[in-house]
Amino acid sequence: MDGRPSRMPDLHSQTGIVWAYRFAADGMPTLMPRDEVPTLAPEDGFVWLHLDLVHTRAQAWIDERKELPPAARELLLSRETHQRLDHSASLVWGIAHDLTRDIVDRTDTVGTLAWAVGERFLLTGRREALQSVRKAVEALNAGEQIGSPAELFEHLIEYLIDDVTDAVVRLSDETDSIEDQILLDRLEDGPQRVGSVRRSAVQLHRQLAGLHLLFRRFAETPSGRSAPETVRAAALRLLLRVDTLRQDIQSVQDRARLLQDEIAVRSANQTNRQLYVLSILTALFLPATFITGLFGINVKGLPWVEWDLGAGLVTLACLGASLLTLFLLRRRGVIGR
């Protein structure tokens, strides 16, 4: 023996588990040791298992979980990206969209969170690092107590909604800034900025529309009445938040659309003013162009050809013709209105 402590086997990594939390009866979370294989049926409390669905061993582990209905296992193992929600009498499972995160902070890319909620467990899985999951872990590490898997699932979706709320606030501030610059007539990159706001707003609206459809169908239709009551109650509360946020993002979309129309009108007016000035200049110089063209032909009989002051007289004729054109345009109300 060399006296060095033996390293404990990392059974979590061997099964594709990112982390596992055990919750006591009072809701206090504890991070499970990585040399302990968690189960979906703990003796007391409940567990939260988070899986890396890219890991082939995680896929094998899910496939071996006979506690899950075949449809739930199939969803967790699939590469489904559409938001959906299904249930049995004792289990609810589905997919939700969430913002991904890099090493530092969240990104604008949307990832998928697969989940299954049972009486004694919450099982989640992802293929990219997600923002709401990280927030939930930070809250648990800070000592937040959770009473049930359904409550933990509700917290996850609330963190997801909070991210969308932050994005809506940022878009609203950006819209205010664009509007101020338009009113001051100082916005040069207006179409690009408004286009970026509209793209982001459409993406967020689609995300919320999917959640709204899922929770409303689950909480209000007869097919959801056989689902676990705790999850149905959570779905109703989440539905209210999603509906409120959908109105906010719709307001941002409407404002961005109006700003885009305003920029288009201002751009059209500016183009019309430039064309107006160009048309007036063209009209003013057209008689002079005609006169210089006429005197430029090499034929006999042109006036003032032999005069020393001929060039000056042609110049005066051009100016007179331009002034006459200006007088006629103003008299007819074409300019000066």
Sine and cosine of phi, psi and omega as CSV:
sin_phi,cos_phi,sin_psi,cos_psi,sin_omega,cos_omega
0.00,0.00,0.74,-0.68,0.00,-1.00
-1.00,-0.08,0.02,1.00,0.07,-1.00
0.99,0.12,-0.07,1.00,0.01,-1.00
-0.99,0.15,0.66,-0.75,0.00,-1.00
-0.92,0.40,0.64,-0.77,0.03,-1.00
-0.97,0.23,0.63,-0.78,-0.01,-1.00
-0.98,0.19,0.68,-0.74,0.02,-1.00
-0.97,0.25,0.62,-0.78,0.02,-1.00
-0.93,0.37,0.67,-0.75,0.02,-1.00
-1.00,-0.01,1.00,0.07,-0.04,-1.00
-0.95,0.30,-0.40,0.92,0.04,-1.00
-0.91,0.42,-0.74,0.68,0.02,-1.00
-0.90,0.43,-0.55,0.83,0.00,-1.00
-0.94,0.35,-0.34,0.94,0.02,-1.00
-0.93,-0.36,0.11,0.99,0.04,-1.00
0.98,0.21,0.31,0.95,0.01,-1.00
-1.00,0.03,0.83,-0.56,0.03,-1.00
-0.96,0.29,-0.74,0.67,0.12,-0.99
-0.37,-0.93,0.25,-0.97,0.03,-1.00
-0.60,-0.80,0.75,-0.66,0.04,-1.00
-0.90,-0.44,0.65,-0.76,0.12,-0.99
-0.94,-0.33,0.74,-0.67,-0.01,-1.00
-0.94,-0.35,0.80,-0.60,0.02,-1.00
-0.97,0.25,0.04,-1.00,-0.02,-1.00
-0.89,0.46,-0.48,0.88,0.02,-1.00
-1.00,0.06,0.07,1.00,0.04,-1.00
1.00,0.05,0.08,1.00,-0.01,-1.00
-0.98,0.22,0.82,-0.57,-0.03,-1.00
-1.00,0.08,0.52,-0.86,0.08,-1.00
-0.66,-0.75,0.78,-0.63,0.04,-1.00
-0.95,0.30,0.84,-0.55,-0.07,-1.00
-0.96,0.27,0.59,-0.81,0.06,-1.00
-0.87,0.49,0.54,-0.84,-0.07,-1.00
-0.98,0.20,-0.12,0.99,0.08,-1.00
-0.99,-0.10,0.16,0.99,0.00,-1.00
-0.90,-0.43,0.82,-0.57,0.00,-1.00
-0.99,0.13,0.88,-0.47,-0.03,-1.00
-0.97,0.26,0.35,-0.94,0.04,-1.00
-0.83,-0.56,0.41,-0.91,0.01,-1.00
-1.00,0.09,0.02,1.00,0.00,-1.00
-0.74,-0.67,0.95,0.31,0.01,-1.00
-0.92,0.38,0.37,-0.93,-0.02,-1.00
-0.93,0.36,-0.59,0.80,0.05,-1.00
-0.62,-0.79,0.40,-0.92,-0.02,-1.00
0.93,0.37,-0.50,-0.86,0.04,-1.00
-0.49,-0.87,0.13,-0.99,-0.05,-1.00
-0.78,-0.62,0.41,-0.91,0.17,-0.99
-0.84,-0.54,0.87,-0.49,0.03,-1.00
-0.92,-0.39,0.79,-0.62,0.03,-1.00
-0.90,-0.44,0.82,-0.58,-0.15,-0.99
-0.91,-0.40,0.50,-0.87,0.17,-0.99
-1.00,-0.08,0.97,-0.23,-0.12,-0.99
-0.95,0.32,-0.19,0.98,0.10,-1.00
-0.96,0.27,-0.45,0.89,-0.04,-1.00
-0.93,0.37,0.81,-0.59,-0.01,-1.00
-0.91,0.41,-0.53,0.85,0.01,-1.00
-0.95,0.31,-0.49,0.87,0.09,-1.00
-0.91,0.41,-0.63,0.78,0.05,-1.00
-0.90,0.44,-0.65,0.76,0.04,-1.00
-0.92,0.40,-0.62,0.79,0.01,-1.00
-0.90,0.43,-0.68,0.73,0.03,-1.00
-0.89,0.45,-0.67,0.74,-0.04,-1.00
-0.89,0.45,-0.43,0.90,0.01,-1.00
-1.00,0.06,-0.15,0.99,-0.06,-1.00
-0.99,0.14,1.00,-0.04,0.00,-1.00
-0.96,0.27,-0.16,0.99,0.08,-1.00
-0.93,0.37,-0.37,0.93,-0.01,-1.00
-1.00,-0.02,0.65,-0.76,0.10,-1.00
-0.88,0.48,0.44,-0.90,0.02,-1.00
-0.83,0.56,-0.61,0.79,0.00,-1.00
-0.91,0.42,-0.61,0.79,0.03,-1.00
-0.93,0.38,-0.68,0.73,0.03,-1.00
-0.89,0.45,-0.65,0.76,0.00,-1.00
-0.89,0.45,-0.65,0.76,0.00,-1.00
-0.92,0.40,-0.69,0.72,-0.01,-1.00
-0.90,0.43,-0.53,0.85,-0.03,-1.00
-1.00,0.05,-0.24,0.97,-0.06,-1.00
-0.99,0.12,0.15,-0.99,0.10,-1.00
-0.97,-0.25,0.51,0.86,0.01,-1.00
-0.87,0.50,0.71,-0.70,0.00,-1.00
-0.90,-0.44,-0.19,0.98,0.03,-1.00
-0.98,0.19,0.64,-0.77,0.04,-1.00
-0.93,0.38,0.71,-0.70,-0.02,-1.00
-0.42,-0.91,0.25,-0.97,-0.01,-1.00
-0.48,-0.88,0.81,-0.59,0.05,-1.00
-0.75,-0.67,0.22,-0.97,-0.05,-1.00
-0.36,-0.93,0.30,-0.95,0.20,-0.98
-0.82,-0.57,-0.21,-0.98,-0.03,-1.00
-0.92,0.38,-0.44,0.90,-0.09,-1.00
-0.80,-0.60,0.05,1.00,-0.11,-0.99
-0.57,-0.82,0.60,-0.80,0.07,-1.00
-0.79,-0.61,0.69,-0.73,0.00,-1.00
-0.57,-0.82,0.35,-0.94,-0.02,-1.00
0.07,-1.00,-0.23,-0.97,-0.01,-1.00
-0.71,-0.70,0.69,-0.73,0.07,-1.00
-0.76,-0.65,0.46,-0.89,0.04,-1.00
-1.00,-0.02,0.62,-0.79,0.02,-1.00
-0.56,-0.83,0.38,-0.93,0.06,-1.00
-0.97,0.23,0.69,-0.72,0.05,-1.00
-0.98,0.19,0.20,-0.98,0.04,-1.00
-0.68,-0.73,0.51,-0.86,0.09,-1.00
-0.99,-0.16,-0.37,-0.93,-0.06,-1.00
-0.91,0.42,-0.56,0.83,-0.11,-0.99
-1.00,-0.09,-0.81,0.58,-0.15,-0.99
-0.45,-0.90,-0.07,-1.00,-0.01,-1.00
-0.93,0.36,0.31,-0.95,0.07,-1.00
-0.86,-0.50,-0.05,-1.00,0.05,-1.00
-0.99,-0.12,0.11,0.99,0.00,-1.00
-1.00,0.08,0.63,-0.77,-0.01,-1.00
-0.99,-0.13,0.76,-0.65,0.09,-1.00
-0.89,-0.45,0.04,-1.00,-0.04,-1.00
-0.91,-0.41,0.66,-0.76,0.08,-1.00
-0.90,-0.43,0.91,-0.40,0.08,-1.00
-1.00,-0.06,0.63,-0.78,-0.10,-1.00
-0.50,-0.87,0.40,-0.92,0.10,-0.99
-0.58,-0.82,0.78,-0.62,-0.05,-1.00
-0.92,-0.40,0.86,-0.51,0.07,-1.00
-0.89,-0.45,-0.12,-0.99,-0.02,-1.00
-0.95,0.31,-0.51,0.86,-0.07,-1.00
-0.83,-0.55,0.18,0.98,-0.05,-1.00
-0.41,-0.91,0.41,-0.91,0.25,-0.97
-0.82,-0.57,0.84,-0.54,-0.01,-1.00
-0.91,-0.40,0.85,-0.52,0.03,-1.00
-0.81,-0.59,0.42,-0.91,0.03,-1.00
-0.50,-0.87,0.50,-0.87,0.00,-1.00
-0.52,-0.85,0.31,-0.95,0.09,-1.00
-0.95,-0.32,-0.30,0.95,0.13,-0.99
-0.76,-0.65,0.39,-0.92,0.05,-1.00
-0.90,0.43,0.76,-0.66,-0.10,-1.00
-0.91,-0.42,0.51,-0.86,-0.09,-1.00
-0.95,0.32,-0.73,0.69,-0.08,-1.00
-0.91,0.41,-0.59,0.80,0.02,-1.00
-0.90,0.43,-0.68,0.73,0.02,-1.00
-0.89,0.45,-0.64,0.77,0.03,-1.00
-0.90,0.44,-0.64,0.77,0.02,-1.00
-0.90,0.44,-0.65,0.76,0.02,-1.00
-0.90,0.43,-0.68,0.74,0.02,-1.00
-0.88,0.48,-0.63,0.78,0.02,-1.00
-0.92,0.40,-0.66,0.75,0.02,-1.00
-0.91,0.42,-0.66,0.76,0.01,-1.00
-0.92,0.40,-0.40,0.92,0.05,-1.00
-0.99,0.12,-0.04,1.00,0.08,-1.00
0.98,-0.20,0.24,0.97,0.03,-1.00
-0.92,0.40,0.70,-0.72,-0.02,-1.00
-0.99,-0.16,0.68,-0.73,-0.02,-1.00
-0.82,-0.57,0.75,-0.66,-0.12,-0.99
-1.00,0.04,-0.38,0.92,-0.09,-1.00
-0.35,-0.94,0.29,-0.96,0.08,-1.00
-0.86,0.51,-0.61,0.79,0.02,-1.00
-0.90,0.44,-0.62,0.78,0.04,-1.00
-0.92,0.40,-0.64,0.77,0.04,-1.00
-0.91,0.42,-0.66,0.75,0.07,-1.00
-0.87,0.49,-0.66,0.75,0.02,-1.00
-0.89,0.45,-0.62,0.78,0.04,-1.00
-0.89,0.46,-0.68,0.74,0.02,-1.00
-0.86,0.52,-0.74,0.67,-0.01,-1.00
-0.92,0.39,-0.56,0.83,0.05,-1.00
-0.91,0.42,-0.64,0.77,0.08,-1.00
-0.89,0.45,-0.62,0.79,0.07,-1.00
-0.88,0.48,-0.71,0.71,0.01,-1.00
-0.91,0.41,-0.60,0.80,0.04,-1.00
-0.88,0.48,-0.63,0.78,0.05,-1.00
-0.89,0.46,-0.67,0.74,0.04,-1.00
-0.90,0.43,-0.64,0.77,0.03,-1.00
-0.87,0.50,-0.70,0.71,0.05,-1.00
-0.87,0.49,-0.65,0.76,0.03,-1.00
-0.91,0.42,-0.63,0.78,0.03,-1.00
-0.91,0.42,-0.63,0.77,0.03,-1.00
-0.89,0.45,-0.68,0.74,0.02,-1.00
-0.90,0.44,-0.67,0.74,0.02,-1.00
-0.91,0.42,-0.61,0.79,0.03,-1.00
-0.91,0.42,-0.67,0.74,0.05,-1.00
-0.90,0.44,-0.66,0.75,0.03,-1.00
-0.90,0.44,-0.62,0.78,0.04,-1.00
-0.90,0.43,-0.65,0.76,0.05,-1.00
-0.88,0.48,-0.68,0.73,-0.01,-1.00
-0.90,0.44,-0.68,0.73,0.02,-1.00
-0.89,0.45,-0.67,0.74,-0.02,-1.00
-0.89,0.45,-0.67,0.74,0.03,-1.00
-0.88,0.47,-0.68,0.73,-0.02,-1.00
-0.92,0.39,-0.58,0.81,0.04,-1.00
-0.91,0.42,-0.69,0.73,0.00,-1.00
-0.90,0.43,-0.53,0.85,0.06,-1.00
-0.99,0.10,-0.06,1.00,0.02,-1.00
0.86,0.52,0.66,0.75,-0.01,-1.00
-0.87,-0.50,0.11,0.99,-0.13,-0.99
-1.00,0.01,0.93,-0.38,0.03,-1.00
-0.99,-0.13,-0.53,0.85,-0.01,-1.00
-0.97,-0.24,0.51,0.86,-0.05,-1.00
-0.84,0.54,-0.77,0.64,-0.03,-1.00
-0.85,0.52,-0.63,0.78,0.00,-1.00
-0.92,0.38,-0.69,0.73,-0.04,-1.00
-0.93,0.36,-0.69,0.73,0.02,-1.00
-0.92,0.40,-0.62,0.78,0.05,-1.00
-0.88,0.47,-0.63,0.77,0.04,-1.00
-0.91,0.42,-0.65,0.76,0.04,-1.00
-0.89,0.46,-0.69,0.72,-0.02,-1.00
-0.91,0.41,-0.65,0.76,0.03,-1.00
-0.89,0.46,-0.72,0.69,0.01,-1.00
-0.90,0.44,-0.66,0.75,-0.01,-1.00
-0.90,0.43,-0.65,0.76,0.02,-1.00
-0.90,0.43,-0.65,0.76,0.01,-1.00
-0.89,0.45,-0.70,0.71,0.01,-1.00
-0.93,0.38,-0.61,0.79,0.00,-1.00
-0.90,0.43,-0.64,0.77,0.04,-1.00
-0.90,0.44,-0.65,0.76,0.02,-1.00
-0.88,0.47,-0.72,0.70,-0.01,-1.00
-0.94,0.33,-0.58,0.81,0.01,-1.00
-0.89,0.45,-0.61,0.79,0.06,-1.00
-0.90,0.43,-0.69,0.72,0.04,-1.00
-0.90,0.44,-0.67,0.74,0.01,-1.00
-0.86,0.50,-0.71,0.70,-0.02,-1.00
-0.89,0.45,-0.67,0.74,-0.02,-1.00
-0.90,0.44,-0.79,0.61,-0.09,-1.00
-0.94,0.35,-0.59,0.81,0.01,-1.00
-0.92,0.38,-0.71,0.71,0.02,-1.00
-0.89,0.46,-0.61,0.79,-0.05,-1.00
-0.96,0.28,-0.66,0.76,-0.13,-0.99
-1.00,0.06,-0.42,0.91,-0.16,-0.99
-0.91,-0.42,-0.29,0.96,-0.04,-1.00
-1.00,-0.01,0.39,-0.92,0.00,-1.00
-0.87,0.49,-0.47,0.88,-0.03,-1.00
-0.91,0.41,-0.39,0.92,0.00,-1.00
-1.00,0.02,-0.06,1.00,-0.06,-1.00
-0.94,0.34,-0.40,0.91,0.02,-1.00
-1.00,0.09,-0.05,1.00,0.00,-1.00
-0.98,0.21,0.26,-0.97,0.03,-1.00
-0.83,0.55,0.71,-0.70,-0.09,-1.00
-0.90,0.44,-0.59,0.81,-0.01,-1.00
-0.89,0.45,-0.63,0.77,0.01,-1.00
-0.95,0.31,-0.60,0.80,0.04,-1.00
-0.89,0.46,-0.67,0.74,0.02,-1.00
-0.90,0.43,-0.65,0.76,0.04,-1.00
-0.90,0.43,-0.63,0.78,0.01,-1.00
-0.89,0.45,-0.62,0.79,0.03,-1.00
-0.90,0.43,-0.69,0.73,0.02,-1.00
-0.91,0.42,-0.67,0.74,0.02,-1.00
-0.92,0.40,-0.56,0.83,0.00,-1.00
-0.88,0.47,-0.63,0.78,0.02,-1.00
-0.90,0.44,-0.67,0.74,0.02,-1.00
-0.92,0.40,-0.67,0.75,-0.01,-1.00
-0.90,0.44,-0.66,0.75,-0.01,-1.00
-0.89,0.46,-0.69,0.73,0.03,-1.00
-0.88,0.47,-0.69,0.72,-0.02,-1.00
-0.93,0.36,-0.54,0.84,0.05,-1.00
-0.89,0.46,-0.61,0.79,0.05,-1.00
-0.90,0.43,-0.62,0.78,0.02,-1.00
-0.91,0.41,-0.71,0.71,-0.02,-1.00
-0.94,0.35,-0.52,0.86,0.08,-1.00
-0.91,0.41,-0.60,0.80,0.05,-1.00
-0.89,0.45,-0.67,0.75,0.04,-1.00
-0.89,0.45,-0.67,0.74,0.03,-1.00
-0.88,0.48,-0.69,0.72,-0.01,-1.00
-0.90,0.43,-0.67,0.74,0.01,-1.00
-0.91,0.42,-0.65,0.76,0.02,-1.00
-0.90,0.43,-0.61,0.79,0.02,-1.00
-0.92,0.40,-0.66,0.75,0.04,-1.00
-0.91,0.42,-0.63,0.77,0.03,-1.00
-0.91,0.41,-0.61,0.79,0.04,-1.00
-0.90,0.44,-0.65,0.76,0.06,-1.00
-0.90,0.43,-0.65,0.76,0.01,-1.00
-0.89,0.45,-0.68,0.74,0.03,-1.00
-0.90,0.44,-0.64,0.76,0.01,-1.00
-0.90,0.44,-0.66,0.75,0.01,-1.00
-0.91,0.42,-0.70,0.71,0.01,-1.00
-0.90,0.43,-0.63,0.78,0.03,-1.00
-0.91,0.41,-0.65,0.76,0.04,-1.00
-0.91,0.42,-0.65,0.76,0.03,-1.00
-0.90,0.44,-0.66,0.75,0.03,-1.00
-0.90,0.44,-0.67,0.74,0.04,-1.00
-0.89,0.45,-0.65,0.76,0.02,-1.00
-0.90,0.44,-0.64,0.77,0.04,-1.00
-0.90,0.45,-0.66,0.75,0.01,-1.00
-0.92,0.40,-0.66,0.75,0.05,-1.00
-0.91,0.41,-0.56,0.83,0.03,-1.00
-0.89,0.45,-0.74,0.67,0.02,-1.00
-0.89,0.46,-0.68,0.73,0.01,-1.00
-0.89,0.45,-0.63,0.78,0.02,-1.00
-0.91,0.42,-0.66,0.76,0.02,-1.00
-0.90,0.44,-0.70,0.71,0.02,-1.00
-0.89,0.47,-0.64,0.76,0.03,-1.00
-0.89,0.46,-0.68,0.73,0.01,-1.00
-0.91,0.42,-0.62,0.78,-0.02,-1.00
-0.93,0.38,-0.63,0.78,-0.07,-1.00
-1.00,-0.01,-0.10,0.99,0.00,-1.00
-0.90,0.44,-0.72,0.70,0.04,-1.00
-0.88,0.48,-0.65,0.76,0.02,-1.00
-0.90,0.44,-0.62,0.78,0.04,-1.00
-0.89,0.45,-0.63,0.78,0.03,-1.00
-0.90,0.43,-0.69,0.73,-0.03,-1.00
-0.91,0.41,-0.73,0.68,0.00,-1.00
-0.90,0.43,-0.57,0.82,0.07,-1.00
-0.93,0.38,-0.61,0.79,0.02,-1.00
-0.91,0.41,-0.69,0.72,-0.02,-1.00
-0.98,0.22,-0.13,0.99,0.00,-1.00
-1.00,0.05,-0.12,0.99,0.01,-1.00
-0.99,0.14,0.59,-0.81,-0.07,-1.00
-1.00,-0.08,0.97,0.23,0.08,-1.00
-0.73,-0.68,0.42,-0.91,0.05,-1.00
-0.96,0.27,0.38,-0.93,0.06,-1.00
0.99,-0.11,-0.06,1.00,0.05,-1.00
-0.93,0.37,0.69,-0.72,-0.02,-1.00
-0.94,0.34,0.49,-0.87,0.12,-0.99
0.91,0.42,0.26,0.97,0.00,-1.00
-0.92,0.39,-0.61,0.80,-0.03,-1.00
-1.00,-0.04,-0.04,1.00,-0.04,-1.00
-1.00,0.09,0.55,-0.83,0.08,-1.00
-0.95,0.32,-0.44,0.90,-0.01,-1.00
-0.99,-0.14,0.29,0.96,-0.06,-1.00
-0.89,0.46,-0.66,0.75,-0.02,-1.00
-0.90,0.45,-0.64,0.77,0.02,-1.00
-0.92,0.40,-0.61,0.79,0.02,-1.00
-0.92,0.39,-0.62,0.78,0.06,-1.00
-0.90,0.44,-0.64,0.77,0.03,-1.00
-0.89,0.46,-0.69,0.72,0.02,-1.00
-0.90,0.44,-0.58,0.81,0.02,-1.00
-0.91,0.42,-0.63,0.77,0.03,-1.00
-0.91,0.42,-0.71,0.71,0.01,-1.00
-0.90,0.43,-0.66,0.75,0.02,-1.00
-0.89,0.46,-0.66,0.75,0.02,-1.00
-0.90,0.44,-0.63,0.78,0.02,-1.00
-0.92,0.40,-0.68,0.74,0.02,-1.00
-0.91,0.41,-0.62,0.78,0.05,-1.00
-0.89,0.45,-0.65,0.76,0.05,-1.00
-0.89,0.45,-0.67,0.74,0.03,-1.00
-0.88,0.47,-0.67,0.74,0.00,-1.00
-0.89,0.45,-0.70,0.72,-0.01,-1.00
-0.91,0.41,-0.61,0.79,0.02,-1.00
-0.91,0.41,-0.66,0.75,0.02,-1.00
-0.94,0.34,-0.59,0.81,-0.01,-1.00
-0.91,0.41,-0.58,0.81,0.00,-1.00
-1.00,0.09,-0.02,1.00,0.05,-1.00
0.98,0.19,0.27,0.96,0.01,-1.00
-0.94,0.33,-0.61,0.80,0.06,-1.00
-0.79,-0.61,0.31,-0.95,0.05,-1.00
0.99,0.15,0.20,0.98,0.02,-1.00
-0.99,0.11,0.00,0.00,0.00,0.00
